[in-house]
């Protein structure tokens, strides 16, 4: 690999025990004078064991009051460093949370997300015959210029390094299909049409970068649905009535994208059909796609591979709103494997089988085992559960290489059955196989059990062919699949503590309309993850209405 970030990562990983120990003690020392540091006696912590003995394991609720005060201007509460950026995340519900990020945290992110990923991809491209590292990138994300009331930048974590690079004027905009104004909009609005218009106008796209795989899949679904209208707009330089584009952006397109009948004719000769290899047909120079995906997003990965064919995949990085965690070091791995970053946070690993007296360090974990991931971050979160269960698949030096197994806070547990999203995915995959059609999306409501009724799951599904003709049969299939995959569920059903899972099929487009609903109600959508488990009355009301609409047709 190229010298630089990845060479340094290799050195850090080979000395992970010392690097991690020194990082933790430096965090503790720096923040000993903060309110949080005084509360937990940071000044007298000199080892990992003392840290684990004195500081509790935490989750988001532990920090809400602290951060609320920080938002009002109080300082030196969680971190001695000032907050440089507030990361806005919906977390596992639709309600936004504000995660403070320090400049050091963002600089580490920039080092790995931009420089490290670029090194990895350049190394891959330069090894391919007849290719160079020259790229023209269709970047799916946009980084809204939003701020807190006190002027501190805010947004999603993915945008933080780019927002600072924009202020420093260090971005090479020639690398991207979209101009600066589209990458960094001044207002929160849906920019999907704008991004596609500029990308489709560019013939020599060599890379597509996204954040989550479902966003890229959604973009191509949208393009296929509106294929003829896009071709017309490219040829005439106008905007078709079916697209909700403001007059301001229409004027911008008119000034910056003149009519291009030649490009429209090129695209007209492409028949999208079911979308097979569509990305390669549109951009024959496409060399790779960079996206956070893998088996955790199995349903979307099938669609991604349909659109992209054999295009190589780089699985980007693994991070949460609260912390940077890992980077994918290779192209076209069989799954999304992430080498953990020794200098991005101090990590602890809590065995899911409970077979440990205390959380383990990075160099104490075992290959093949699953752990709940705990992080002490550079921005003032201590022994914080990131709510992910990860599996150690290998080691890079003394640092674990991990895959993400499932989200811990997305467990279904009505009667002590503890079903995770991986088991749900298996059940819906079986249903799709038996029905002979793909399932576009699904979510589960485990909380709508009123009037003392026996608890049970309601599973809303949207299939590729539309409404199922037999929801009762679908319910039987899913219920049996859950019995087979979960001993807890099987026991709860046998003991009559759970009723049979109920499948309710929805019309095509239901889940896309949920995304539009959130966007129209002011929720940040740039990094919005697929909804799998309904956790709020707002979500429940939306899908109850969708089911009601279907029953009236």
HELIX and SHEET records of a PDB file:
HELIX    1   1 UNK A    5  UNK A   14  1                                  10    
HELIX    2   2 UNK A   16  UNK A   30  1                                  15    
HELIX    3   3 UNK A   35  UNK A   39  1                                   5    
HELIX    4   4 UNK A   42  UNK A   44  5                                   3    
HELIX    5   5 UNK A   48  UNK A   54  1                                   7    
HELIX    6   6 UNK A   60  UNK A   71  1                                  12    
HELIX    7   7 UNK A  103  UNK A  110  1                                   8    
HELIX    8   8 UNK A  111  UNK A  116  3                                   6    
HELIX    9   9 UNK A  117  UNK A  126  1                                  10    
HELIX   10  10 UNK A  157  UNK A  168  1                                  12    
HELIX   11  11 UNK A  173  UNK A  175  5                                   3    
HELIX   12  12 UNK A  180  UNK A  183  1                                   4    
HELIX   13  13 UNK A  192  UNK A  201  1                                  10    
HELIX   14  14 UNK A  213  UNK A  225  1                                  13    
HELIX   15  15 UNK A  227  UNK A  236  1                                  10    
HELIX   16  16 UNK A  247  UNK A  256  1                                  10    
HELIX   17  17 UNK A  261  UNK A  268  1                                   8    
HELIX   18  18 UNK A  278  UNK A  282  1                                   5    
HELIX   19  19 UNK A  295  UNK A  297  5                                   3    
HELIX   20  20 UNK A  298  UNK A  308  1                                  11    
HELIX   21  21 UNK A  408  UNK A  410  5                                   3    
HELIX   22  22 UNK A  421  UNK A  435  1                                  15    
HELIX   23  23 UNK A  471  UNK A  485  1                                  15    
HELIX   24  24 UNK A  487  UNK A  494  1                                   8    
HELIX   25  25 UNK A  510  UNK A  520  1                                  11    
HELIX   26  26 UNK A  537  UNK A  551  1                                  15    
SHEET    1   A 4 UNK A  97  UNK A 101  0                                        
SHEET    2   A 4 UNK A  85  UNK A  89 -1                                        
SHEET    3   A 4 UNK A 153  UNK A 155  1                                        
SHEET    4   A 4 UNK A 146  UNK A 147 -1                                        
SHEET    1   B 4 UNK A 137  UNK A 139  0                                        
SHEET    2   B 4 UNK A 207  UNK A 212  1                                        
SHEET    3   B 4 UNK A 288  UNK A 292  1                                        
SHEET    4   B 4 UNK A 312  UNK A 314  1                                        
SHEET    1   C 7 UNK A 317  UNK A 319  0                                        
SHEET    2   C 7 UNK A 324  UNK A 327 -1                                        
SHEET    3   C 7 UNK A 338  UNK A 340 -1                                        
SHEET    4   C 7 UNK A 399  UNK A 407 -1                                        
SHEET    5   C 7 UNK A 384  UNK A 396 -1                                        
SHEET    6   C 7 UNK A 370  UNK A 377 -1                                        
SHEET    7   C 7 UNK A 345  UNK A 351 -1                                        
SHEET    1   D 4 UNK A 502  UNK A 505  0                                        
SHEET    2   D 4 UNK A 458  UNK A 463  1                                        
SHEET    3   D 4 UNK A 439  UNK A 445 -1                                        
SHEET    4   D 4 UNK A 533  UNK A 534  1                                        
END                                                                             
